[in-house]
Amino acid sequence: MKYSRQIAQRIRVPFLSAMIATLTAAVPAVQAYEVWLTDQSDTGKESGGFLYIYDGAQLAANPSSAKPSQTIDFSGEIGTFCEEATKKAVRRPHMLFFNAGQDHAIISFLSGQVLFMDAATKKPDACLSMGKNVHAAWPTPDQKMAIAANIAEKKFIRIWTDYAAHKFTFDPEKDVINLGAMEGGERPDTSPICPITESSSRYAFVTLRGGGLIVVDVTATPMAVVATLNNNQIHPAGCGGIQAGDTLYINSGGGWPVAPLSYDVYAIDMSNLPKSVSAKLVSQRDDRFADSHGMAAVGRYVWSADRAGNNVEIIDTLSNLSVGSVDLTTDANRDPAPDLMDVAPDGQYVFVGLRGPNPLTGNDKTVNNAKGTVPGVGVIHVDADGKIGHYKGQAAITNLKDGKETADTHGIAIRTTGESRTITSFPIGTIVEGGALPKKKK
C-alpha cells in the first residue's frame, strides 16, 4: 500500500506541475499601466494643483480602496521650474495627454503654460508660455508637434517637439494663427476650445466656443486653414474628440453662457480633405438635462460622457447609432458629473474623471452642469468588446479648505510603463496539489 502511494505521488506531482505551467502559459502577460489624474484646486496662493498617479491594476481591482502611488503638488518643484521659465505661477492643471511613445506627459495650465514632463522620472523637461491662457495642448501621433488652444487671446499655436532631445519650441511669427481674424456671421466667436489631429498628424480639427469647426494643415509653414464649418453645422463649445477607424468623432457641449446645456455628437467625414469636410449628427440630447464632454474609443464603439446626465453613452461606429449607456450614479455618489476619460491598454477598463461640488471650470452656475458630489476617478469594466460597460465605483480625492471640498478633477490619461505582469488564475474546479478547488455553488 505504501509503495502504491509513493508511485501515485511521483506521477501526480510532475503531472500537476505541467498542468499549472500550461495554465499559466495560457494566460497572457498584462501590460502594466498608470492612471494619471489632475486636480485643478489651488495648493499654493492662487497657484498649483495636484497630480495623482495610480497603479492601473490596483485601481481597476478595487476602486474604493485604491490610493495614489504618487502625488505631485504643482506648487512645489514643478511650480518653481515653470515660474522661472515663464515668469508666472502655474494654476489650474486642466488637460493631460501622453505622447505616442508614452515617455512624456503634456499638461496644460489655464494660467497659460504647457508643461512637458518626463513620464518616468516625473521631472519637468520644459515649460512654455502660450500667453494669457492655454486650454489644451494635444500631442500629434507622429510626435513632431503639440497643438495648443489659447481661448483668451483666440490663438491656435503649434509647438515643435523633439522628445528624444528634450527640445520644445515655437516661433510666434510662424507657429501661431490669430483665429480672431476669422470671426463674423456664422462664426461669432472663434476662441479655440479643444484641438485634435487625425492619425496622419496633418490636419488639426479645432472646435470653437461660439460653434463651428476650423481645419488646419499643421504641416504647412505658415499653417493653413483648409476647411471650415459654421455654428449651424457644429454647435458651440465642443471639447471631446476621438478617431475610430477612418472617422473622426467630435462633440459640442455645455458650460458656457452661449450653451449652458448642450449634447451633440458628430461624425466628421474627412475623405474630401483638403478641399472640404462634412459633419453628420449621430447623437443629440436636446430633450434632456445633458452636457457632452469627454470621449473615448473602446473597440469599434465611441463612448461619450454626459457630464450633466451622469452617464456615458455608447455609440456603434458601424451604424452610428446609440446602443446603450452606463449609469454612474451610486448610493455613495448620487451626482458624479463624469468628465474626461481614457481606456486601459488591454481595453478592459475605462477610467473617467468625476467632478467636485465646487467646479472651477466648465460650469454654468445657472444650471450647474459640471457640479458633482465626490471628486475622483470612476472605473468602468468593459464587456462585449465595448458595447456594454459595468460601473465598479470610484477612488475619491480631496482638498479640504476650512471644511470646504475644493478638489476638482479634470485631466486624465493612461500611461503604459513598459512592464508586464503575468496573471496566474485557475478556473473553479481546476485540479491543484492536494485536490481540487471547490465547484461554484449553483
Secondary structure as the mmCIF struct_conf table of DSSP 4:
data_model
#
loop_
_struct_conf.conf_type_id
_struct_conf.id
_struct_conf.beg_label_comp_id
_struct_conf.beg_label_asym_id
_struct_conf.beg_label_seq_id
_struct_conf.end_label_comp_id
_struct_conf.end_label_asym_id
_struct_conf.end_label_seq_id
HELX_RH_AL_P HELX_RH_AL_P1 LYS A 2 ALA A 26
BEND BEND1 VAL A 27 VAL A 27
HELX_LH_PP_P HELX_LH_PP_P1 PRO A 28 PRO A 28
STRN STRN1 ALA A 29 ASP A 39
BEND BEND2 SER A 41 SER A 41
BEND BEND3 THR A 43 THR A 43
STRN STRN2 GLY A 44 GLY A 44
TURN_TY1_P TURN_TY1_P1 LYS A 45 GLU A 46
STRN STRN3 SER A 47 GLY A 48
STRN STRN4 PHE A 50 ASP A 55
HELX_RH_AL_P HELX_RH_AL_P2 GLY A 56 ALA A 61
HELX_RH_3T_P HELX_RH_3T_P1 PRO A 63 SER A 65
BEND BEND4 SER A 69 SER A 69
STRN STRN5 GLN A 70 ASP A 73
TURN_TY1_P TURN_TY1_P2 PHE A 74 SER A 75
BEND BEND5 GLY A 76 GLY A 76
HELX_RH_AL_P HELX_RH_AL_P3 GLU A 77 THR A 86
BEND BEND6 LYS A 87 LYS A 88
STRN STRN6 ARG A 91 ARG A 91
STRN STRN7 PRO A 93 PHE A 98
TURN_TY1_P TURN_TY1_P3 ALA A 100 GLY A 101
BEND BEND7 GLN A 102 ASP A 103
STRN STRN8 HIS A 104 PHE A 109
TURN_TY1_P TURN_TY1_P4 LEU A 110 SER A 111
BEND BEND8 GLY A 112 GLY A 112
STRN STRN9 GLN A 113 ASP A 118
TURN_TY1_P TURN_TY1_P5 ALA A 119 THR A 121
STRN STRN10 PRO A 124 SER A 129
BEND BEND9 GLY A 131 LYS A 132
STRN STRN11 ALA A 136 PRO A 139
HELX_LH_PP_P HELX_LH_PP_P2 THR A 140 THR A 140
TURN_TY1_P TURN_TY1_P6 PRO A 141 ASP A 142
BEND BEND10 GLN A 143 LYS A 144
STRN STRN12 MET A 145 ASN A 150
TURN_TY1_P TURN_TY1_P7 ILE A 151 LYS A 154
STRN STRN13 LYS A 155 ASP A 162
TURN_TY1_P TURN_TY1_P8 TYR A 163 HIS A 166
STRN STRN14 LYS A 167 THR A 169
TURN_TY1_P TURN_TY1_P9 PRO A 172 LYS A 174
BEND BEND11 ASP A 175 ASP A 175
STRN STRN15 VAL A 176 ASN A 178
HELX_RH_3T_P HELX_RH_3T_P2 LEU A 179 MET A 182
STRN STRN16 GLY A 184 GLY A 184
TURN_TY1_P TURN_TY1_P10 GLY A 185 GLU A 186
STRN STRN17 ARG A 187 ARG A 187
STRN STRN18 PRO A 192 THR A 197
TURN_TY1_P TURN_TY1_P11 SER A 199 SER A 200
BEND BEND12 SER A 201 SER A 201
STRN STRN19 TYR A 203 LEU A 208
TURN_TY1_P TURN_TY1_P12 ARG A 209 GLY A 210
BEND BEND13 GLY A 211 GLY A 211
STRN STRN20 LEU A 213 ASP A 217
TURN_TY1_P TURN_TY1_P13 VAL A 218 THR A 219
BEND BEND14 ALA A 220 PRO A 222
STRN STRN21 ALA A 224 LEU A 229
TURN_TY1_P TURN_TY1_P14 ASN A 231 GLN A 233
BEND BEND15 ILE A 234 ILE A 234
BEND BEND16 PRO A 236 PRO A 236
STRN STRN22 GLY A 241 ALA A 244
TURN_TY1_P TURN_TY1_P15 GLY A 245 ASP A 246
STRN STRN23 THR A 247 GLY A 253
BEND BEND17 GLY A 255 GLY A 255
STRN STRN24 TRP A 256 TRP A 256
TURN_TY1_P TURN_TY1_P16 PRO A 257 VAL A 258
STRN STRN25 ALA A 259 ALA A 259
BEND BEND18 PRO A 260 LEU A 261
STRN STRN26 SER A 262 SER A 262
STRN STRN27 TYR A 263 ASP A 269
TURN_TY1_P TURN_TY1_P17 SER A 271 LYS A 275
STRN STRN28 SER A 278 GLN A 284
TURN_TY1_P TURN_TY1_P18 ASP A 286 ASP A 287
BEND BEND19 ARG A 288 PHE A 289
STRN STRN29 ASP A 291 ASP A 291
STRN STRN30 SER A 292 VAL A 298
TURN_TY1_P TURN_TY1_P19 GLY A 299 ARG A 300
STRN STRN31 TYR A 301 ASP A 306
TURN_TY1_P TURN_TY1_P20 ARG A 307 ASN A 310
STRN STRN32 ASN A 311 ASP A 316
TURN_TY1_P TURN_TY1_P21 THR A 317 ASN A 320
STRN STRN33 LEU A 321 ASP A 327
BEND BEND20 ASP A 331 ALA A 332
BEND BEND21 ARG A 334 ARG A 334
STRN STRN34 PRO A 338 VAL A 343
TURN_TY1_P TURN_TY1_P22 PRO A 345 ASP A 346
BEND BEND22 GLY A 347 GLN A 348
STRN STRN35 TYR A 349 LEU A 354
BEND BEND23 PRO A 357 ASN A 358
BEND BEND24 THR A 361 GLY A 362
TURN_TY1_P TURN_TY1_P23 LYS A 365 ALA A 370
BEND BEND25 THR A 373 VAL A 374
STRN STRN36 GLY A 376 ASP A 383
HELX_RH_3T_P HELX_RH_3T_P3 ALA A 384 GLY A 386
TURN_TY1_P TURN_TY1_P24 LYS A 387 LYS A 387
STRN STRN37 ILE A 388 ALA A 396
STRN STRN38 LEU A 400 LYS A 401
TURN_TY1_P TURN_TY1_P25 ASP A 402 GLY A 403
STRN STRN39 LYS A 404 GLU A 405
STRN STRN40 THR A 409 THR A 422
HELX_LH_PP_P HELX_LH_PP_P3 ILE A 423 THR A 424
TURN_TY1_P TURN_TY1_P26 ILE A 428 GLY A 429
STRN STRN41 ILE A 431 VAL A 432
TURN_TY1_P TURN_TY1_P27 GLU A 433 GLY A 434
STRN STRN42 GLY A 435 ALA A 436
HELX_LH_PP_P HELX_LH_PP_P4 LEU A 437 LYS A 441
#
